[in-house]
């Protein structure tokens, strides 16, 4: 080991000196385990309850997760869904979404691991269309996609975007310009 490298023990000693001494065990446990505080809403939903809004944020992040591009919650799609429910969805669609969110809350969806959440949503997607013409899953998926790809984040980072497009080229292979669909300004 070279002398210019620092080991974990030395890093912890230096950090404790910088912070003015030894911290309590619970603080160190939290720092070293990388724990997160429970998520709180930083906005006030218009249609949904706070719990429904937090559940919606989980759902949209499963449908469009953060990868090399921002995810759906980064584009504030959960807020978009709340706006759509408040001002544009008809009462039947509102009831479908509210009932679906209530059912997921009752099953403890928020407490499941991410893989189990994906399984639950895959199960819902398999049932989509078997009941009403617009199922809970269909409404959530279509509104999530609409909200994401019409947001600034989705239109400029997930889709290829050219604010001042050049000449018109019809019938070109999608891979010619990076393999992404194009958004419109």
N, C-alpha and C positions, 0 to 999 in steps of 0.2 A: 504494500500500500504506500503510495507516494505521500510525502509530507504536506502537500498542498490540498489533499482531499480531507474531508471531514466525515467522521462517522456519526451515526445516529445519536449516540450518547453525548458526544461533544456538541452536536447541534441543540440537543435538549438543554444542556447546561448553559450554553450561550443564550438561548431563548429565555430561560428563567432569569438570568442575570439582567437581560434587557427589560424584562417585565417587572423588575424590582424585587425579585425573590421567588420563593417557591409558591406555586399556586396549589389550591386544594386538589385532592384526588379526583373529585367529580369533574372539575374543569379540565384537568389533563385527560381524563377518560373521554370526555366529550370532544376535545380537540383532536386527540389521537385516533378516535374512531370515526371522525368525520361526520358526526351526527348532524341532522337538520332539525331546526325548529318546525313544529307543525305549520303547515301552510295556512296563511290567513288571506282573506280577500282584501285587495286594496281599492275596491270599487263597490258601488252599491247597485245590485241587480234591480231591474225594473219589473220583470215578470217572475223570475225564479226566486226561490229562497236562497239564503247563503249556502246551505248544504247542497242544494241542487246545482248551484253555480260552480262549487268546488268539484262536484261529481262530473259536471259537464266538461270542466277543464281536463280532468283525468281522461275522459272518453275521447276528446278531440286530440289529445296527445298520443293516444293509442292509434287512432285512425291516421294521423299524420305526425309521426314522431320527429324529434330533432335528429338530424343526421349532419351531413356537410352543409345542409341548408337549415334554416330555422324551422321549428315545428309549429303546429297549429296554435298552441298557447302563446308562442312568441309573436304570432300575428294577431293575437287577441280574438281568436275565433269564438271562444266561449262567450265573450261580450257581444259579439256579432249575433250569436244564436239567441242570447237574451233579448237583444233589440228586435230580432225577427219575431220571436215569440210574443213580445209586447205589442208590436205595431203591425205585423203583416200576416202572421199565421191565423187561420180561422179557428173558431172555438174547438172544432173536432181535432185539428192538428195540435192545438195547445194541450188538449186533454190526453192525446196519445203520448206526447212528450212527457207531460207531468206524470202520467201513469207509469211510463217506462222508467223514468228516473226514480219514482217511488219504489218500484219493484226492485231495481238495482240496489237502492239504499237498504231495503229490507233483507236482501241476501248478503249484505256486508261487502259489497263490491269494492268499496274504498280500502278495506283492510286486506284484500287479496294481494298476492304477489302479481307482478306485471304479467307473467306467463298465464296465470289463472284468469286474470282480467281479459287477456286476449282470447282465451278459450271461451269465456262467457260471451264475448262479442261475436266470435265466430259462430257460436250456437245461435245467437240472435239473428245473425245474417242468414243462416240456413233456414230459419223460420220466416224470414222476411217474405212478404207476398202471400203467405199461406192464410193469413187472417184478413185484416183490412187491406184496402188498396195501398194505403200508406202506413207502414208499420213504424214503430219507434226507431228501429235501426235504420230504415230507409230515410226517414226524416233527418236523423242525426248525421248520417253519412252525407246525404246530398247537401245539407246546410253547411256542414263542415267544409266540404269541397268548394262550395260557392264562396263561403267566407274567406277561405285560405287563398284561393286563386284570384280573387278580386281584391285582396289586400295588397298593400305596397310590397310587403315582404314576399308574398307568394308570386306576385306578378313580376317582380324585378330579380328575385334570387332563385326561385324554384323554376320559373319559366324563363326562356330566353327573352330578353327585353331589349328593344332598340327604340328609344324615345323619338328618334327622327329616322324612320326607316328609309332605305334606299329604293331602288327600282323594284318593280313587281316581277316576281319569278313564279309562275304557276307550275304545279306538278313537279316539285323537286323532292328528292329523297330526304327523309328527316335527318339523316346523319350528315348531310352537307354542312349544316350550321350547328353542330354540337349535339345533335340527337335529342333536343328538347322541343316541345311544342312552343309556339310563340304566344305571348300575351299581347293585348292591344293597349295602347295608351289611353 
